[in-house]
Amino acid sequence: MNKDLSAFSRDSLKEVMNIGAGNAATALSQMTGTPVDITTPRLELLKVEDVTEFTGKPDTIMSVVLVKVLGDAPGVMMMMFPKESALKIAHLLMRQSHTMLDEMDRTALREVGNVLAGCCLTALSNFLKLNMIQSVPNTATDMVGALLSNVLADLGQANQEVLISEVHFHIPTLDINGGLFFIFDPKSTEKILKATEQYLPQ
């Protein structure tokens, strides 16, 4: 399969992801009651084996909310927090404080992931005219490499290329940091690139 993320495709997809991320930041701001800053989205075509390095050091401990993307363009959304940030945002939403995430905290994080994934996928789905459905979120806390191993095994084989989008967000008043990563499998990547070329004027 010969795929090329042209400058046009990259800029177009970045703009759509920027709209989705902006909507997600607004939703997160409303949930936390404080302003949320976001970075400009970054998009890359990467071989499966290179994704772990893209998302961070493999031995870094992160709390992750995982949402599967179903429908016309399967993939995954991962919302990743350093442990301290995960605790802060969960405790803010649940109005409680302790040193370990409990089930109520994980429920709060799943809801955050559900809302943010929906904001981004709605923008992407409307632009690409592809049906994208999100699964029920799951949560886990582990090293980035371990968290990604099963995800990547489901997405594609070594040397296959996947499309990955990265947006980082920061809540300055609470010192909360996190990242949103969308990873689409090889077939979805091909569909997304074709749809980008088809639906935007050159």
Backbone hydrogen bonds in HBPLUS format (Angstrom, degrees):
<---DONOR---> <-ACCEPTOR-->    atom                        ^
c    i                          cat <-CA-CA->   ^        H-A-AA   ^      H-
h    n   atom  resd res      DA  || num        DHA   H-A  angle D-A-AA Bond
n    s   type  num  typ     dist DA aas  dist angle  dist       angle   num
A0010-ARG N   A0006-SER O   2.81 MM   4  6.00 166.6  1.83 156.5 160.8     1
A0011-ASP N   A0007-ALA O   2.93 MM   4  6.03 167.6  1.95 147.0 150.3     2
A0012-SER N   A0008-PHE O   2.92 MM   4  6.06 159.9  1.96 150.5 156.7     3
A0013-LEU N   A0009-SER O   2.90 MM   4  6.01 172.2  1.90 154.9 157.2     4
A0014-LYS N   A0010-ARG O   2.87 MM   4  5.95 155.6  1.93 147.4 155.2     5
A0015-GLU N   A0011-ASP O   3.01 MM   4  6.14 150.1  2.10 140.6 147.8     6
A0016-VAL N   A0012-SER O   3.10 MM   4  6.44 156.3  2.16 147.9 154.0     7
A0017-MET N   A0013-LEU O   2.85 MM   4  6.07 166.6  1.87 154.3 158.2     8
A0018-ASN N   A0014-LYS O   2.77 MM   4  5.87 139.5  1.94 138.3 150.3     9
A0019-ILE N   A0015-GLU O   3.03 MM   4  6.34 148.1  2.13 142.5 149.7    10
A0020-GLY N   A0016-VAL O   2.99 MM   4  6.35 164.6  2.01 151.8 155.8    11
A0021-ALA N   A0017-MET O   2.74 MM   4  5.86 159.1  1.78 146.6 153.0    12
A0022-GLY N   A0018-ASN O   2.84 MM   4  5.93 149.6  1.93 139.7 148.3    13
A0023-ASN N   A0019-ILE O   2.95 MM   4  6.25 156.0  2.01 149.6 155.7    14
A0024-ALA N   A0020-GLY O   2.90 MM   4  6.15 151.3  1.98 143.5 152.3    15
A0025-ALA N   A0021-ALA O   2.78 MM   4  6.02 153.8  1.85 147.8 154.6    16
A0026-THR N   A0022-GLY O   2.99 MM   4  6.23 154.6  2.05 144.5 151.1    17
A0027-ALA N   A0023-ASN O   2.97 MM   4  6.25 157.7  2.02 146.0 152.0    18
A0028-LEU N   A0024-ALA O   2.84 MM   4  6.11 158.4  1.89 150.6 156.8    19
A0029-SER N   A0025-ALA O   2.83 MM   4  5.99 151.5  1.92 144.8 153.0    20
A0030-GLN N   A0026-THR O   2.97 MM   4  6.24 151.2  2.05 145.1 152.6    21
A0031-MET N   A0027-ALA O   2.97 MM   4  6.24 148.2  2.07 143.3 152.4    22
A0032-THR N   A0028-LEU O   2.93 MM   4  6.10 152.1  2.01 147.9 154.6    23
A0033-GLY N   A0029-SER O   2.69 MM   4  5.46 132.6  1.91 140.3 151.9    24
A0037-ASP N   A0170-HIS O   2.80 MM 133  5.11 170.7  1.81 162.9 159.9    25
A0170-HIS N   A0037-ASP O   2.80 MM 133  5.11 152.5  1.87 145.4 151.0    26
A0039-THR N   A0168-HIS O   2.87 MM 129  5.42 146.3  1.98 158.1 164.0    27
A0042-ARG N   A0166-GLU O   2.89 MM 124  5.10 156.0  1.95 145.9 153.9    28
A0166-GLU N   A0042-ARG O   2.82 MM 124  5.10 153.2  1.89 148.7 157.0    29
A0044-GLU N   A0164-ILE O   3.02 MM 120  5.53 154.6  2.09 154.6 162.2    30
A0164-ILE N   A0044-GLU O   2.99 MM 120  5.53 167.1  2.00 164.5 168.5    31
A0046-LEU N   A0162-VAL O   2.95 MM 116  5.51 162.7  1.98 161.5 162.0    32
A0162-VAL N   A0046-LEU O   2.76 MM 116  5.51 159.6  1.80 157.1 160.4    33
A0050-ASP N   A0047-LYS O   2.84 MM   3  5.43 157.5  1.89 121.0 128.6    34
A0048-VAL N   A0160-GLN O   2.94 MM 112  5.95 141.6  2.09 163.4 175.3    35
A0051-VAL N   A0048-VAL O   3.25 MM   3  5.60 167.3  2.27 113.9 117.8    36
A0054-PHE N   A0050-ASP O   3.35 MM   4  6.57 147.7  2.46 142.0 151.0    37
A0054-PHE N   A0051-VAL O   3.01 MM   3  5.02 119.4  2.39  96.1 112.1    38
A0055-THR N   A0051-VAL O   3.12 MM   4  6.44 147.9  2.22 154.8 162.4    39
A0060-THR N   A0057-LYS O   3.04 MM   3  5.50 168.4  2.05 123.4 125.4    40
A0145-GLY N   A0058-PRO O   2.81 MM  87  4.16 173.2  1.81 125.3 124.2    41
A0144-VAL N   A0060-THR O   2.88 MM  84  5.73 144.8  2.01 150.2 158.4    42
A0062-MET N   A0142-ASP O   2.89 MM  80  5.73 169.1  1.90 154.2 153.0    43
A0142-ASP N   A0062-MET O   3.04 MM  80  5.73 149.1  2.14 159.0 159.0    44
A0063-SER N   A0081-PHE O   2.76 MM  18  5.14 168.0  1.77 162.3 164.5    45
A0081-PHE N   A0063-SER O   2.80 MM  18  5.14 162.5  1.83 155.1 161.0    46
A0064-VAL N   A0140-ALA O   2.75 MM  76  5.40 171.2  1.75 170.4 173.6    47
A0140-ALA N   A0064-VAL O   3.00 MM  76  5.40 142.7  2.14 147.0 156.1    48
A0065-VAL N   A0079-MET O   2.88 MM  14  5.04 155.9  1.94 141.7 149.9    49
A0079-MET N   A0065-VAL O   2.92 MM  14  5.04 164.3  1.94 146.3 151.3    50
A0066-LEU N   A0138-ASN O   2.76 MM  72  5.19 159.8  1.80 150.0 156.7    51
A0138-ASN N   A0066-LEU O   2.95 MM  72  5.19 151.8  2.03 140.8 149.9    52
A0067-VAL N   A0077-MET O   2.85 MM  10  5.03 166.9  1.87 154.3 157.5    53
A0077-MET N   A0067-VAL O   2.70 MM  10  5.03 155.1  1.76 153.6 161.8    54
A0135-SER N   A0068-LYS O   2.90 MM  67  5.18 147.9  2.01 151.8 158.0    55
A0069-VAL N   A0075-GLY O   2.79 MM   6  4.82 173.9  1.80 127.2 127.6    56
A0075-GLY N   A0069-VAL O   3.03 MM   6  4.82 148.7  2.13 129.8 131.1    57
A0070-LEU N   A0133-ILE O   2.61 MM  63  4.88 178.0  1.61 161.7 162.1    58
A0133-ILE N   A0070-LEU O   2.87 MM  63  4.88 169.3  1.89 130.3 133.9    59
A0072-ASP N   A0131-ASN O   2.73 MM  59  5.27 155.1  1.79 154.9 163.5    60
A0185-ASP N   A0074-PRO O   3.38 MM 111  6.45 160.9  2.42 141.8 146.8    61
A0076-VAL N   A0183-ILE O   2.86 MM 107  5.39 150.8  1.95 148.1 158.0    62
A0183-ILE N   A0076-VAL O   2.93 MM 107  5.39 163.0  1.96 155.1 160.6    63
A0078-MET N   A0181-PHE O   2.77 MM 103  5.09 160.5  1.80 151.0 157.8    64
A0181-PHE N   A0078-MET O   2.86 MM 103  5.09 154.9  1.92 145.0 153.2    65
A0080-MET N   A0179-GLY O   2.85 MM  99  5.19 156.6  1.90 149.9 156.4    66
A0179-GLY N   A0080-MET O   2.92 MM  99  5.19 145.9  2.03 142.0 152.3    67
A0085-SER N   A0082-PRO O   2.99 MM   3  5.37 117.7  2.39 108.3 123.5    68
A0086-ALA N   A0082-PRO O   2.98 MM   4  6.27 158.2  2.03 160.2 167.3    69
A0087-LEU N   A0083-LYS O   3.03 MM   4  6.32 160.0  2.07 152.7 157.2    70
A0088-LYS N   A0084-GLU O   3.03 MM   4  6.26 159.7  2.07 145.3 151.0    71
A0089-ILE N   A0085-SER O   2.98 MM   4  6.19 170.0  1.99 156.4 157.6    72
A0090-ALA N   A0086-ALA O   3.03 MM   4  6.07 159.6  2.08 146.6 152.9    73
A0091-HIS N   A0087-LEU O   2.87 MM   4  5.92 161.8  1.90 150.1 155.7    74
A0092-LEU N   A0088-LYS O   2.90 MM   4  6.02 147.7  2.01 142.4 151.7    75
A0093-LEU N   A0089-ILE O   3.09 MM   4  6.26 158.8  2.14 142.9 147.6    76
A0094-MET N   A0090-ALA O   2.84 MM   4  5.99 155.8  1.90 149.9 157.4    77
A0095-ARG N   A0091-HIS O   2.68 MM   4  5.26 119.3  2.05 133.8 145.1    78
A0096-GLN N   A0091-HIS O   3.23 MM   5  4.95 144.7  2.36 123.2 133.0    79
A0106-ARG N   A0102-ASP O   2.99 MM   4  6.32 159.9  2.03 154.8 160.6    80
A0107-THR N   A0103-GLU O   2.91 MM   4  6.12 146.3  2.03 142.5 151.8    81
A0108-ALA N   A0104-MET O   3.04 MM   4  6.35 151.5  2.12 143.7 150.7    82
A0109-LEU N   A0105-ASP O   2.95 MM   4  6.33 156.7  2.01 152.1 158.5    83
A0110-ARG N   A0106-ARG O   2.88 MM   4  6.08 154.3  1.95 144.8 151.9    84
A0111-GLU N   A0107-THR O   3.04 MM   4  6.30 149.1  2.14 143.2 151.1    85
A0112-VAL N   A0108-ALA O   3.03 MM   4  6.37 154.7  2.10 147.3 154.0    86
A0113-GLY N   A0109-LEU O   2.91 MM   4  6.17 166.4  1.93 153.7 157.0    87
A0114-ASN N   A0110-ARG O   2.85 MM   4  6.00 151.8  1.93 143.8 152.0    88
A0115-VAL N   A0111-GLU O   3.01 MM   4  6.20 162.1  2.04 151.3 154.5    89
A0116-LEU N   A0112-VAL O   2.96 MM   4  6.15 172.9  1.96 158.8 160.9    90
A0117-ALA N   A0113-GLY O   2.91 MM   4  5.87 161.4  1.94 146.0 151.8    91
A0118-GLY N   A0114-ASN O   3.08 MM   4  6.13 155.2  2.14 139.0 146.1    92
A0119-CYS N   A0115-VAL O   3.05 MM   4  6.35 154.8  2.11 149.9 156.0    93
A0120-CYS N   A0116-LEU O   3.19 MM   4  6.45 166.6  2.21 151.6 153.9    94
A0121-LEU N   A0117-ALA O   2.86 MM   4  5.95 167.9  1.88 156.9 161.0    95
A0122-THR N   A0118-GLY O   2.97 MM   4  5.87 153.0  2.04 143.3 149.9    96
A0123-ALA N   A0119-CYS O   3.43 MM   4  6.62 162.4  2.46 141.8 145.4    97
A0124-LEU N   A0120-CYS O   3.07 MM   4  6.31 164.1  2.09 150.9 155.5    98
A0125-SER N   A0121-LEU O   2.75 MM   4  5.74 162.8  1.78 148.7 154.2    99
A0126-ASN N   A0122-THR O   2.99 MM   4  6.04 161.4  2.03 146.0 151.0   100
A0127-PHE N   A0123-ALA O   3.15 MM   4  6.25 156.1  2.20 143.0 149.3   101
A0128-LEU N   A0124-LEU O   2.94 MM   4  6.04 169.0  1.95 154.2 157.3   102
A0129-LYS N   A0125-SER O   2.84 MM   4  5.49 130.0  2.10 138.5 149.6   103
A0146-ALA N   A0143-MET O   3.06 MM   3  5.36 116.1  2.49 104.8 119.5   104
A0147-LEU N   A0143-MET O   2.96 MM   4  6.23 162.3  1.99 160.2 166.0   105
A0148-LEU N   A0144-VAL O   2.97 MM   4  6.12 150.0  2.06 151.4 158.8   106
A0149-SER N   A0145-GLY O   3.16 MM   4  6.16 130.9  2.41 139.0 150.3   107
A0152-LEU N   A0148-LEU O   2.84 MM   4  5.91 171.8  1.85 164.4 165.0   108
A0153-ALA N   A0149-SER O   3.11 MM   4  6.21 148.0  2.22 138.6 147.5   109
A0154-ASP N   A0150-ASN O   3.18 MM   4  6.40 144.3  2.31 142.9 150.5   110
A0154-ASP N   A0151-VAL O   3.21 MM   3  5.38 128.7  2.49  97.6 110.0   111
A0155-LEU N   A0151-VAL O   3.18 MM   4  6.42 132.6  2.42 137.3 150.4   112
A0155-LEU N   A0152-LEU O   3.12 MM   3  4.93 128.9  2.40  90.8 104.6   113
A0156-GLY N   A0152-LEU O   3.23 MM   4  6.35 161.1  2.27 158.0 157.3   114
A0160-GLN N   A0157-GLN O   3.05 MM   3  5.70 157.7  2.10 135.2 139.8   115
A0184-PHE N   A0163-LEU O   2.89 MM  21  5.29 162.7  1.92 154.9 160.8   116
A0165-SER N   A0182-PHE O   2.83 MM  17  5.07 152.9  1.90 144.2 153.1   117
A0182-PHE N   A0165-SER O   2.95 MM  17  5.07 154.5  2.01 137.9 146.1   118
A0167-VAL N   A0180-LEU O   2.95 MM  13  5.16 151.6  2.03 147.7 155.3   119
A0180-LEU N   A0167-VAL O   2.68 MM  13  5.16 165.1  1.70 160.6 166.1   120
A0169-PHE N   A0178-GLY O   2.90 MM   9  5.44 164.1  1.93 142.0 146.6   121
A0178-GLY N   A0169-PHE O   3.06 MM   9  5.44 146.7  2.17 156.0 153.7   122
A0171-ILE N   A0176-ILE O   2.81 MM   5  5.03 160.5  1.85 149.1 154.9   123
A0174-LEU N   A0171-ILE O   3.10 MM   3  5.69 145.6  2.22 116.2 125.7   124
A0175-ASP N   A0171-ILE O   2.89 MM   4  5.73 117.1  2.30 149.2 166.2   125
A0176-ILE N   A0171-ILE O   3.28 MM   5  5.03 162.6  2.31 130.0 133.9   126
A0175-ASP N   A0172-PRO O   3.32 MM   3  5.03 150.0  2.42  95.1 103.6   127
A0189-THR N   A0185-ASP O   2.81 MM   4  6.01 155.8  1.87 160.3 168.7   128
A0190-GLU N   A0186-PRO O   3.10 MM   4  6.38 155.9  2.16 146.3 151.3   129
A0191-LYS N   A0187-LYS O   3.09 MM   4  6.39 157.7  2.14 145.4 151.2   130
A0192-ILE N   A0188-SER O   2.82 MM   4  6.05 162.5  1.85 156.9 161.3   131
A0193-LEU N   A0189-THR O   3.01 MM   4  6.18 164.2  2.03 152.2 156.0   132
A0194-LYS N   A0190-GLU O   3.05 MM   4  6.20 160.3  2.09 147.4 153.0   133
A0195-ALA N   A0191-LYS O   2.86 MM   4  6.03 159.1  1.90 149.8 156.2   134
A0196-THR N   A0192-ILE O   2.93 MM   4  6.09 151.6  2.01 145.7 153.3   135
A0197-GLU N   A0193-LEU O   3.21 MM   4  6.47 160.3  2.25 146.3 150.0   136
A0198-GLN N   A0194-LYS O   2.99 MM   4  6.16 143.1  2.13 142.9 153.9   137
A0199-TYR N   A0195-ALA O   3.00 MM   4  6.04 162.3  2.03 156.0 157.3   138
